[in-house]
Amino acid sequence: MENQLITILRISTPYMGSFVKNKFESEGIECFFTNEGTTIGSKYNPDEILLKVKAGNSEKAIKLLLQLHREQDLYSIKEDRPYTQIKKILLPVKISEDCINLCKFAIAIARKTHAEIKLLYVYEDPTLNESERHTVSWERYIKMELQEAHKKAQLKLVNFSMEIKKAIPKEILNSVNLHYRMLKGIPEHVIVDAAERYKPDVILMGSHGKHDFENEFHGKTIARVIENSSFPVLAVPPKTGFNEKEKINVMYATDFYDADNSSLNKLLGILQAFEKQIYCVHIDLHNESHLREKVDELNKMLQRDYSVHNIECILFESDDVVKGLETFAENNKMNLISFSKIKRSAFYKTFHHHNLKRILASEDIPMLIFPV
């Protein structure tokens, strides 16, 4: 009974969901958001979002919801200030072996930056490869299959929420707002669509490392989220630890585009709470002499406009972009690699698809990629 979820409310707007969630969490009621799970196809439908709680909390949740209805028309909520002002982390997971470590990393970031976490469990739609047949018996079978998959996924998510409580000290877990969402479908589609609704400051995803192949999402999935999302993506290798007190070394890979300035400001915003040293690194493939002038100009601009920060531009020679970034990161003990996805730039084309997947798989260092 404890592992069952009870539907409390159908969510019509993100503001309404945030308002009710905040009220429930302030009373110690754990929140789960799911879709109906009984429709065919992978497309994300925001009109199907339901707020659920564990069966043991259902009576308390219903009483609180009735009180909220008496005090305010929930369906008329247009804007919830905590929702629009708080920093937000979207954490998509498949609930694999490395998921607890990924959650610990996300919680450490959230504590440091005073952000909330939305853990998004994406489960497979069992009907994606089914050929459509317009018969009553086929539709009945499909509905039963969807309901069973939804039930199993829901149980898996609830069990995982209990694992998190066992693995993470209560005082740490209680210091962040962590809630759960469960949606079915193709992960890259679901994650991108969910991000458009949630509008996170960053999408945090588990990636391959050099020696680990059982990860949260394949490199292809992460690459497609990076390609299609309008929000920054932080790809974190398995077993990556996070020390809240250490100074972090950041490598921002630059190709001297104007958009780098915008991305640098975003990077500073995300890392505002951290003591940091940032290196703007350009990989020189052909030993081009004019690049030194660009580096000197950029360093002058950094000294003029970003003097309060520790930022330096460096030219690094290599015959391969990925190998060059990897070598610089290892030699200088980088804690984070970052760059912008400027689609028409030669630099982005270097990373596009195969090389992006390659560097995600080759690095044991988190990577932060900005949309432009």
Secondary structure, 3 states (H helix, E strand, C coil): CCCCEEEEEECCCHHHHHHHHHHHHHCCCCCEEECCCCCCCCCCCHHHCEEEEEHHHHHHHHHHHHHHHHHCCHHHCCCCHHHHHCEEEEEEECCCCCHHHHHHHHHHHHHHHCEEEEEEEEECCCCCCCCCCCCHHHHHHHHHHHHHHHHHHHHHHHHHHHHHHHHCCHHHHCCCCEEEEEEECCHHHHHHHHHHHHCCCEEEEECCCCCCCCCCCCHHHHHHHHHHCCCCEEEECCCCCCCCCCCEEEEEECCCCCHHHHHHHHHHHHCCCCCEEEEEEEEECCCCCHHHHHHHHHHHHHHHHCCCCCEEEEEEECCCHHHHHHHHHHHCCCCEEEEEECCCCHHHHHHCCHHHHHHHHHCCCCEEEEEC
